[in-house]
C-alpha cells in the first residue's frame, strides 16, 4: 500500500511542477498560445485533484500506525494545490480581461471562435468529471469486495475448525462407551472410526474400561453367605 502511495505522490509532484511552470508562462505568450495554455493548465489541475482523491482513499486502507503520516501529507498537498489554483486564476483573469478588450475590437466572427473554444473546454471538463466518478465508484467497489471476501474466508475457517472439534469429540465419546466390549487395543486397531493408532488413545480407553462397572460372568459362583434360603430353611 505504501508503494502505491509513493506512486501517487510522484505523479502529483510532476503535475504540480508542470502547473507552476505553465501558469507562470501565460502572461508572456501570444494570444492563441495563451488560450491553449489555459486549457492545458486547467486539465492538469483536474488531474492533480483526482490524484489527491485517490490518495485519500488509499490512506483509509493503511494500518492505524501508518495512517496519520500519510493523512498529514495529503493535507499539505491539498493546501499546495489550492495555492496553485489561485495563482492560475489570477493569470486567467488577466487573460480574460485581455480577451475582453480584444473582443471590443474584433468582429463577431472572432467572438464566436472564442465561444466555441470555451464550449469545447466545458465539454472536456464534463467528460473528465464523469470519468472520475466512474473510477471512484469502481475503486470503492473493489475495496468493499475485498473486505467481504476476507470476512467470508475467516468465517468458513472458524466453522471448519468448530466442526472438526465436534467430530473428534463425538468419536472419542463413542470409543469410550464401547471400550469395555472389545478392549482398547482391538477397538482402535487399524485406525477404526478414522482415528489413527496412538498410545495416548489406548491409555485413555484403558482408563475408561477401569471406570466402567464390570459385568458378572454367568459361571461366577455366588458366595455361600449370600445365597437365599428357601422356605424350608435349606440353602
C-alpha positions in Angstrom: 0.0 0.0 0.0 2.8 2.4 0.8 4.3 1.7 -2.6 1.1 2.8 -4.3 1.0 6.0 -2.2 4.6 6.8 -3.3 3.5 6.3 -6.9 0.6 8.8 -6.4 3.0 11.3 -4.7 5.4 11.1 -7.6 2.7 11.7 -10.2 1.3 14.6 -8.1 4.8 16.2 -7.8 5.2 16.1 -11.6 1.8 17.6 -12.2 2.3 20.5 -9.7 5.7 21.3 -11.2 4.1 21.4 -14.7 1.2 23.6 -13.4 3.6 26.1 -11.8 5.8 26.3 -14.9 2.9 26.8 -17.4 1.0 29.2 -15.2 4.0 31.5 -15.0 4.3 31.5 -18.8 0.8 32.5 -19.6 1.3 36.3 -19.4 4.3 36.2 -21.8 2.6 34.1 -24.5 0.8 35.4 -27.6 -2.9 35.3 -27.7 -3.5 31.9 -29.3 -0.8 30.2 -27.2 -2.4 31.7 -24.0 -5.7 30.1 -24.8 -4.1 26.7 -25.4 -2.0 27.1 -22.2 -5.0 28.0 -20.1 -6.9 24.8 -21.2 -3.8 22.7 -20.5 -3.3 24.0 -17.0 -6.9 23.5 -16.2 -6.6 19.9 -17.3 -3.5 19.4 -15.1 -5.4 20.9 -12.1 -8.2 18.4 -12.5 -5.7 15.5 -12.8 -3.9 16.7 -9.6 -7.3 16.9 -7.8 -8.1 13.3 -8.8 -4.8 12.1 -7.6 -5.5 13.7 -4.2 -8.8 11.9 -4.0 -7.2 8.6 -4.8 -4.6 9.3 -2.1 -7.4 9.8 0.4 -9.0 6.5 -0.5 -5.6 4.7 -0.3 -4.9 6.2 3.2 -8.0 4.6 4.5 -6.7 1.2 3.7 -3.4 1.7 5.5 -2.6 0.4 9.0 -3.5 2.6 12.0 0.1 3.3 12.7 0.9 4.5 9.2 -2.3 6.3 8.5 -1.6 9.7 10.4 1.7 10.2 8.5 0.0 10.0 5.1 -3.0 11.9 6.2 -0.8 14.9 7.0 0.9 14.6 3.6 -2.4 14.6 1.8 -3.5 17.7 3.7 -0.3 19.5 2.7 -0.8 18.5 -0.9 -4.4 19.9 -0.8 -3.1 23.2 0.6 -0.5 23.4 -2.1 -3.0 22.6 -4.9 -5.3 25.4 -3.6 -2.5 27.9 -3.8 -1.6 26.8 -7.3 -5.2 27.1 -8.4 -5.4 30.7 -7.0 -2.2 31.7 -8.9 -3.6 30.2 -12.1 -6.9 32.1 -11.6 -5.0 35.4 -11.3 -3.3 34.6 -14.6 -6.5 33.5 -16.2 -8.4 36.7 -15.1 -5.7 38.8 -16.7 -6.0 36.7 -19.8 -9.8 37.1 -19.8 -9.6 40.9 -19.3 -7.2 41.0 -22.3 -9.7 38.9 -24.3 -12.5 41.3 -23.3 -10.5 44.3 -24.5 -9.8 42.4 -27.7 -13.4 41.4 -28.2 -14.4 45.1 -28.3 -12.1 45.5 -31.3 -12.7 42.2 -33.1 -15.7 41.2 -35.2 -18.5 38.9 -34.2 -16.8 36.0 -36.1 -13.8 36.2 -33.7 -16.2 36.3 -30.7 -17.9 33.1 -32.0 -14.5 31.5 -32.2 -13.8 32.2 -28.6 -17.2 30.9 -27.6 -16.6 27.7 -29.5 -13.3 27.2 -27.7 -15.0 27.9 -24.3 -17.7 25.4 -25.1 -15.1 22.7 -26.0 -13.4 23.4 -22.7 -16.7 22.9 -20.8 -17.4 19.7 -22.7 -14.0 18.3 -21.9 -14.4 19.2 -18.3 -17.7 17.4 -18.1 -16.3 14.2 -19.7 -13.4 14.3 -17.2 -15.8 14.6 -14.3 -17.9 11.6 -15.5 -14.7 9.5 -15.9 -13.5 10.5 -12.5 -16.8 9.4 -10.9 -16.7 6.0 -12.7 -13.1 5.4 -11.5 -14.0 6.3 -7.9 -17.0 4.0 -7.9 -15.0 1.1 -9.3 -12.2 1.6 -6.8 -14.6 1.8 -3.9 -16.4 -1.4 -5.1 -13.1 -3.2 -5.3 -12.2 -2.3 -1.7 -15.6 -3.4 -0.4 -15.5 -6.7 -2.3 -12.0 -7.4 -0.9 -13.2 -6.8 2.6 -16.3 -9.0 2.2 -14.2 -11.8 0.7 -11.8 -11.7 3.6 -14.7 -11.9 6.1 -16.2 -14.9 4.4 -12.9 -16.8 4.4 -12.5 -16.1 8.1 -16.0 -17.3 8.9 -15.5 -20.5 6.8 -12.2 -21.2 8.6 -13.8 -20.8 12.0 -16.8 -23.0 11.1 -14.5 -25.7 9.8 -12.5 -25.7 13.0 -15.7 -26.0 15.1 -16.9 -28.9 13.0 -13.6 -30.7 13.3 -13.5 -30.3 17.1 -17.1 -31.5 17.4 -16.4 -34.6 15.2 -13.3 -35.5 17.2 -15.2 -35.1 20.5 -18.1 -37.3 19.3 -15.8 -40.0 18.0 -13.8 -40.1 21.3 -17.1 -40.3 23.3 -18.2 -43.3 21.1 -15.0 -45.1 21.7 -15.3 -44.6 25.5 -18.8 -46.0 25.5 -17.9 -49.2 23.7 -14.4 -49.7 25.1 -15.5 -52.5 27.6 -16.8 -54.8 24.9 -13.7 -55.4 22.9 -10.8 -53.8 24.7 -9.0 -50.6 23.9 -6.4 -52.2 21.6 -8.8 -54.1 19.4 -11.3 -51.3 19.3 -8.9 -48.9 17.7 -7.0 -51.5 15.8 -6.2 -50.3 12.3 -7.4 -46.8 13.0 -11.1 -47.6 13.3 -13.5 -44.7 13.1 -11.0 -42.7 11.1 -8.7 -42.2 14.2 -5.0 -43.1 13.9 -3.4 -45.6 16.3 -1.8 -43.8 19.1 -0.5 -44.7 22.6 -2.4 -41.8 24.1 -5.8 -43.1 22.8 -5.1 -46.6 24.1 -4.3 -45.2 27.5 -7.5 -43.2 27.6 -9.6 -46.2 26.5 -8.0 -48.4 29.2 -8.7 -45.8 31.8 -12.3 -45.8 30.6 -12.5 -49.5 31.0 -11.4 -49.3 34.6 -14.1 -46.7 35.3 -16.9 -48.8 33.8 -18.6 -51.4 36.1 -17.5 -55.0 35.1 -20.4 -57.3 34.1 -20.8 -60.5 36.3 -19.7 -63.7 34.5 -22.5 -66.3 34.0 -20.3 -69.0 35.6 -19.2 -67.0 38.5 -20.1 -68.6 41.8 -22.1 -66.7 44.4 -20.6 -66.7 47.9 -22.4 -69.1 50.3 -23.2 -66.4 52.8 -25.2 -64.5 50.1 -27.4 -67.4 49.0 -31.1 -67.0 49.6 -32.6 -69.6 51.9 -35.8 -71.3 50.8 -38.9 -71.7 52.7 -37.7 -74.9 54.3 -34.7 -73.4 55.8 -32.4 -75.1 53.3 -29.7 -73.2 51.4 
